[in-house]
Amino acid sequence: MVYRAPRVAPASGLPPERRGKVVGRFCLTCSNVYPLYAPAHKGKPFYGKDHVATTCTHEGEEFSEGVAWWEPAVEVGREDESTKA
C-alpha cells in the first residue's frame, strides 16, 4: 500500500516563485492542514499527524482573517535547477 501526502507548506515558508495554489489552512501551532471549506480548527485535518497526544491550543477556534496562528497552505513547487548550489 502506498500512502501519498500532499507537498504543502505555509505560504510564508516558501519563496514566491515556489508557491503553488492555496489548498487549505496551515495551523502554525500543530502543523496540520485543514480544508478551505472548514470554518474552524476542529475535526480531522486532511494532512497532519495521525496520533496527537494533546489537542492543539487553537482547537475549536474559527479561521478568521488577521490572526497569527494560521496561514494559507500552498502547494510546494519544484525547485529550479539553476537555484541549487
TORVO-211591 format. One record per atom (N, C-alpha, C): residue number from 1; residue in three letters; atom name; y, x, z. Coordinates in Angstrom, 3 decimals. Last residue first. Example, Ala and Ser with C-alpha at 12.3 -4.5 7.8 and 13.67 -1.06 7.14 Angstrom:
BEGIN
nr | rest | atom | Y | X | Z
2 | SER | N | -2.250 | 12.850 | 7.080
2 | SER | CA | -1.060 | 13.670 | 7.140
2 | SER | C | 0.030 | 12.900 | 7.870
1 | ALA | N | -5.690 | 13.190 | 7.800
1 | ALA | CA | -4.500 | 12.300 | 7.800
1 | ALA | C | -3.300 | 13.200 | 7.800
REM end
This chain:
BEGIN
nr | rest | atom | Y | X | Z
85 | ALA | N | 25.096 | 22.751 | -5.215
85 | ALA | CA | 25.440 | 24.170 | -5.056
85 | ALA | C | 24.247 | 25.051 | -5.230
84 | LYS | N | 25.769 | 19.986 | -7.325
84 | LYS | CA | 24.846 | 20.711 | -6.446
84 | LYS | C | 25.221 | 22.180 | -6.396
83 | THR | N | 27.334 | 18.850 | -9.219
83 | THR | CA | 27.915 | 18.973 | -7.880
83 | THR | C | 27.001 | 19.728 | -6.916
82 | SER | N | 25.881 | 18.615 | -11.504
82 | SER | CA | 26.969 | 19.586 | -11.517
82 | SER | C | 27.592 | 19.781 | -10.136
81 | GLU | N | 24.114 | 16.504 | -11.077
81 | GLU | CA | 23.586 | 17.880 | -11.046
81 | GLU | C | 24.699 | 18.929 | -10.980
80 | ASP | N | 25.060 | 13.900 | -8.931
80 | ASP | CA | 25.293 | 14.588 | -10.205
80 | ASP | C | 24.826 | 16.035 | -10.079
79 | GLU | N | 22.873 | 11.746 | -7.330
79 | GLU | CA | 23.765 | 12.896 | -7.204
79 | GLU | C | 23.865 | 13.604 | -8.545
78 | ARG | N | 22.889 | 8.221 | -7.757
78 | ARG | CA | 22.271 | 9.527 | -7.965
78 | ARG | C | 23.312 | 10.632 | -7.857
77 | GLY | N | 24.097 | 6.072 | -5.101
77 | GLY | CA | 23.952 | 6.500 | -6.489
77 | GLY | C | 23.323 | 7.866 | -6.577
76 | VAL | N | 23.050 | 3.784 | -2.817
76 | VAL | CA | 23.337 | 5.207 | -2.973
76 | VAL | C | 23.069 | 5.583 | -4.422
75 | GLU | N | 24.634 | 0.662 | -2.255
75 | GLU | CA | 23.540 | 1.426 | -2.840
75 | GLU | C | 23.975 | 2.874 | -3.015
74 | VAL | N | 26.254 | -0.032 | 0.896
74 | VAL | CA | 26.263 | 0.144 | -0.562
74 | VAL | C | 25.026 | 0.906 | -1.009
73 | ALA | N | 27.369 | -2.172 | 3.333
73 | ALA | CA | 26.264 | -1.286 | 2.958
73 | ALA | C | 26.229 | -1.227 | 1.440
72 | PRO | N | 30.538 | -2.397 | 4.954
72 | PRO | CA | 29.661 | -2.744 | 3.838
72 | PRO | C | 28.571 | -1.684 | 3.610
71 | GLU | N | 30.285 | -2.117 | 8.561
71 | GLU | CA | 30.990 | -1.915 | 7.296
71 | GLU | C | 30.029 | -2.249 | 6.170
70 | TRP | N | 30.825 | -2.580 | 12.119
70 | TRP | CA | 30.056 | -2.729 | 10.881
70 | TRP | C | 30.936 | -2.412 | 9.673
69 | TRP | N | 32.574 | -2.106 | 14.211
69 | TRP | CA | 31.146 | -1.835 | 14.424
69 | TRP | C | 30.280 | -2.055 | 13.188
68 | ALA | N | 35.284 | -2.769 | 14.040
68 | ALA | CA | 34.881 | -1.388 | 13.756
68 | ALA | C | 33.378 | -1.136 | 13.842
67 | VAL | N | 36.655 | -5.564 | 12.263
67 | VAL | CA | 36.021 | -4.993 | 13.452
67 | VAL | C | 35.384 | -3.657 | 13.087
66 | GLY | N | 37.658 | -6.513 | 9.824
66 | GLY | CA | 38.534 | -5.742 | 10.699
66 | GLY | C | 37.899 | -5.205 | 11.966
65 | GLU | N | 35.992 | -9.654 | 9.452
65 | GLU | CA | 36.727 | -8.527 | 8.873
65 | GLU | C | 37.569 | -7.821 | 9.939
64 | SER | N | 32.966 | -10.388 | 11.240
64 | SER | CA | 34.335 | -10.715 | 10.851
64 | SER | C | 35.041 | -9.451 | 10.352
63 | PHE | N | 30.095 | -11.268 | 11.744
63 | PHE | CA | 30.583 | -10.202 | 10.873
63 | PHE | C | 31.983 | -10.575 | 10.396
62 | GLU | N | 29.670 | -12.234 | 15.185
62 | GLU | CA | 29.910 | -12.546 | 13.777
62 | GLU | C | 30.426 | -11.322 | 13.028
61 | GLU | N | 27.020 | -11.320 | 17.448
61 | GLU | CA | 28.432 | -11.323 | 17.058
61 | GLU | C | 28.565 | -11.609 | 15.567
60 | GLY | N | 24.298 | -11.080 | 17.904
60 | GLY | CA | 24.905 | -12.402 | 18.023
60 | GLY | C | 26.369 | -12.471 | 17.615
59 | GLU | N | 24.476 | -7.787 | 18.989
59 | GLU | CA | 23.586 | -8.894 | 18.658
59 | GLU | C | 24.278 | -10.230 | 18.916
58 | HIS | N | 25.775 | -5.514 | 19.687
58 | HIS | CA | 26.530 | -6.486 | 18.890
58 | HIS | C | 25.678 | -7.678 | 18.455
57 | THR | N | 24.003 | -3.867 | 20.929
57 | THR | CA | 25.077 | -4.419 | 21.757
57 | THR | C | 25.894 | -5.471 | 21.014
56 | CYS | N | 20.628 | -4.572 | 20.005
56 | CYS | CA | 21.923 | -3.960 | 19.700
56 | CYS | C | 22.994 | -4.618 | 20.569
55 | THR | N | 17.915 | -4.475 | 22.360
55 | THR | CA | 18.718 | -5.116 | 21.326
55 | THR | C | 20.046 | -4.388 | 21.154
54 | THR | N | 15.455 | -1.889 | 22.646
54 | THR | CA | 16.501 | -2.743 | 23.224
54 | THR | C | 17.313 | -3.345 | 22.083
53 | ALA | N | 13.440 | -0.947 | 20.938
53 | ALA | CA | 13.177 | -1.084 | 22.368
53 | ALA | C | 14.207 | -1.981 | 23.053
52 | VAL | N | 12.284 | -2.058 | 17.917
52 | VAL | CA | 13.503 | -1.698 | 18.625
52 | VAL | C | 13.275 | -1.971 | 20.108
51 | HIS | N | 10.474 | -1.446 | 15.078
51 | HIS | CA | 10.370 | -1.685 | 16.519
51 | HIS | C | 11.636 | -1.180 | 17.197
50 | ASP | N | 11.521 | -1.035 | 12.508
50 | ASP | CA | 10.546 | -2.094 | 12.757
50 | ASP | C | 10.463 | -2.452 | 14.236
49 | LYS | N | 14.924 | -0.516 | 11.518
49 | LYS | CA | 13.767 | -0.118 | 12.310
49 | LYS | C | 12.837 | -1.304 | 12.535
48 | GLY | N | 15.816 | -1.719 | 8.255
48 | GLY | CA | 16.096 | -1.135 | 9.558
48 | GLY | C | 14.805 | -0.767 | 10.265
47 | TYR | N | 16.678 | -4.398 | 6.211
47 | TYR | CA | 16.308 | -2.991 | 6.270
47 | TYR | C | 16.706 | -2.452 | 7.635
46 | PHE | N | 17.251 | -6.968 | 6.700
46 | PHE | CA | 16.365 | -6.721 | 5.566
46 | PHE | C | 16.012 | -5.246 | 5.453
45 | PRO | N | 16.897 | -8.027 | 10.179
45 | PRO | CA | 17.624 | -7.357 | 9.087
45 | PRO | C | 16.692 | -7.164 | 7.895
44 | LYS | N | 16.354 | -11.104 | 11.725
44 | LYS | CA | 15.726 | -9.900 | 11.186
44 | LYS | C | 16.581 | -9.300 | 10.064
43 | GLY | N | 18.829 | -12.192 | 14.130
43 | GLY | CA | 17.660 | -12.358 | 13.285
43 | GLY | C | 17.141 | -11.033 | 12.778
42 | LYS | N | 22.285 | -11.265 | 13.826
42 | LYS | CA | 21.148 | -11.824 | 14.559
42 | LYS | C | 20.007 | -12.042 | 13.593
41 | HIS | N | 25.281 | -11.049 | 13.312
41 | HIS | CA | 24.316 | -9.978 | 13.583
41 | HIS | C | 23.216 | -10.564 | 14.459
40 | ALA | N | 26.172 | -13.718 | 11.027
40 | ALA | CA | 26.238 | -12.999 | 12.306
40 | ALA | C | 25.119 | -11.959 | 12.385
39 | PRO | N | 25.840 | -14.795 | 8.521
39 | PRO | CA | 27.161 | -14.904 | 9.135
39 | PRO | C | 27.313 | -14.071 | 10.407
38 | ALA | N | 24.286 | -13.496 | 5.715
38 | ALA | CA | 24.142 | -13.672 | 7.163
38 | ALA | C | 25.524 | -13.727 | 7.812
37 | TYR | N | 24.724 | -12.836 | 3.080
37 | TYR | CA | 24.840 | -14.248 | 3.446
37 | TYR | C | 24.704 | -14.498 | 4.944
36 | LEU | N | 24.199 | -10.116 | 2.930
36 | LEU | CA | 25.580 | -10.568 | 2.809
36 | LEU | C | 25.758 | -12.019 | 3.238
35 | PRO | N | 21.755 | -9.010 | 5.407
35 | PRO | CA | 22.167 | -9.536 | 4.101
35 | PRO | C | 23.600 | -10.054 | 4.115
34 | TYR | N | 22.029 | -5.954 | 7.282
34 | TYR | CA | 21.874 | -7.398 | 7.247
34 | TYR | C | 22.361 | -7.925 | 5.908
33 | VAL | N | 20.594 | -3.028 | 8.305
33 | VAL | CA | 21.342 | -3.640 | 7.218
33 | VAL | C | 21.003 | -5.123 | 7.177
32 | ASN | N | 21.008 | -0.948 | 11.204
32 | ASN | CA | 20.288 | -1.963 | 10.454
32 | ASN | C | 21.199 | -2.545 | 9.389
31 | SER | N | 22.181 | 0.826 | 13.026
31 | SER | CA | 21.806 | 1.299 | 11.682
31 | SER | C | 20.919 | 0.328 | 10.913
30 | CYS | N | 23.338 | 0.116 | 15.412
30 | CYS | CA | 21.875 | 0.140 | 15.356
30 | CYS | C | 21.323 | 0.591 | 14.007
29 | THR | N | 26.111 | 0.666 | 14.888
29 | THR | CA | 25.509 | 0.904 | 16.195
29 | THR | C | 24.001 | 1.053 | 16.098
28 | LEU | N | 26.907 | -0.082 | 12.395
28 | LEU | CA | 27.064 | 1.327 | 12.740
28 | LEU | C | 26.445 | 1.675 | 14.089
27 | CYS | N | 25.275 | -2.140 | 10.243
27 | CYS | CA | 25.718 | -2.049 | 11.635
27 | CYS | C | 25.752 | -0.566 | 12.006
26 | PHE | N | 26.171 | -3.061 | 7.076
26 | PHE | CA | 25.544 | -1.977 | 7.827
26 | PHE | C | 26.117 | -1.944 | 9.232
25 | ARG | N | 25.443 | -5.672 | 4.958
25 | ARG | CA | 26.347 | -5.227 | 6.018
25 | ARG | C | 25.605 | -4.243 | 6.903
24 | GLY | N | 24.822 | -5.407 | 1.393
24 | GLY | CA | 24.679 | -6.005 | 2.714
24 | GLY | C | 25.738 | -5.497 | 3.661
23 | VAL | N | 25.396 | -4.305 | -1.036
23 | VAL | CA | 24.151 | -5.062 | -0.922
23 | VAL | C | 23.981 | -5.741 | 0.431
22 | VAL | N | 27.746 | -3.358 | -3.390
22 | VAL | CA | 27.570 | -3.763 | -1.991
22 | VAL | C | 26.340 | -4.657 | -1.912
21 | LYS | N | 26.758 | -0.842 | -5.796
21 | LYS | CA | 27.240 | -2.170 | -5.427
21 | LYS | C | 26.973 | -2.451 | -3.953
20 | GLY | N | 27.323 | 2.612 | -4.957
20 | GLY | CA | 26.880 | 1.565 | -5.869
20 | GLY | C | 27.446 | 0.227 | -5.422
19 | ARG | N | 28.929 | 5.670 | -4.706
19 | ARG | CA | 28.782 | 4.325 | -4.155
19 | ARG | C | 28.375 | 3.343 | -5.234
18 | ARG | N | 29.539 | 8.107 | -5.746
18 | ARG | CA | 28.120 | 7.837 | -5.473
18 | ARG | C | 27.888 | 6.456 | -4.895
17 | GLU | N | 32.281 | 8.266 | -5.947
17 | GLU | CA | 31.503 | 8.341 | -7.183
17 | GLU | C | 30.012 | 8.073 | -6.976
16 | PRO | N | 33.220 | 8.225 | -3.241
16 | PRO | CA | 33.367 | 7.058 | -4.125
16 | PRO | C | 32.504 | 7.090 | -5.385
15 | PRO | N | 30.774 | 9.628 | -0.987
15 | PRO | CA | 31.977 | 9.776 | -1.821
15 | PRO | C | 32.031 | 8.609 | -2.813
14 | LEU | N | 29.640 | 7.891 | 1.942
14 | LEU | CA | 29.406 | 8.401 | 0.600
14 | LEU | C | 30.725 | 8.628 | -0.128
13 | GLY | N | 30.194 | 6.685 | 4.319
13 | GLY | CA | 29.348 | 7.866 | 4.350
13 | GLY | C | 29.094 | 8.492 | 2.995
12 | SER | N | 31.522 | 4.314 | 4.000
12 | SER | CA | 32.325 | 5.483 | 4.387
12 | SER | C | 31.512 | 6.774 | 4.381
11 | ALA | N | 29.443 | 2.503 | 3.453
11 | ALA | CA | 30.360 | 2.905 | 2.384
11 | ALA | C | 31.151 | 4.162 | 2.743
10 | PRO | N | 26.233 | 3.333 | 4.746
10 | PRO | CA | 27.564 | 2.762 | 4.954
10 | PRO | C | 28.524 | 3.326 | 3.904
9 | ALA | N | 23.544 | 3.005 | 2.355
9 | ALA | CA | 24.288 | 3.765 | 3.352
9 | ALA | C | 25.604 | 3.041 | 3.609
8 | VAL | N | 20.291 | 2.707 | 0.841
8 | VAL | CA | 21.609 | 2.187 | 1.198
8 | VAL | C | 22.223 | 3.059 | 2.277
7 | ARG | N | 17.757 | 2.351 | -0.965
7 | ARG | CA | 18.594 | 3.514 | -0.644
7 | ARG | C | 20.000 | 3.006 | -0.412
6 | PRO | N | 15.230 | 0.231 | 0.386
6 | PRO | CA | 16.413 | 0.423 | -0.456
6 | PRO | C | 17.186 | 1.661 | -0.023
5 | ALA | N | 11.857 | 1.153 | 0.433
5 | ALA | CA | 13.069 | 0.915 | 1.210
5 | ALA | C | 14.262 | 1.118 | 0.296
4 | ARG | N | 8.577 | 0.149 | 0.058
4 | ARG | CA | 9.800 | 0.598 | -0.603
4 | ARG | C | 10.978 | 0.222 | 0.263
3 | TYR | N | 5.316 | 1.118 | 0.595
3 | TYR | CA | 6.488 | 0.471 | 1.166
3 | TYR | C | 7.719 | 1.031 | 0.475
2 | VAL | N | 2.212 | 0.521 | -0.780
2 | VAL | CA | 3.437 | 1.299 | -0.890
2 | VAL | C | 4.581 | 0.489 | -0.293
1 | MET | N | -1.178 | 0.848 | 0.000
1 | MET | CA | 0.000 | 0.000 | 0.000
1 | MET | C | 1.240 | 0.893 | 0.000
REM end
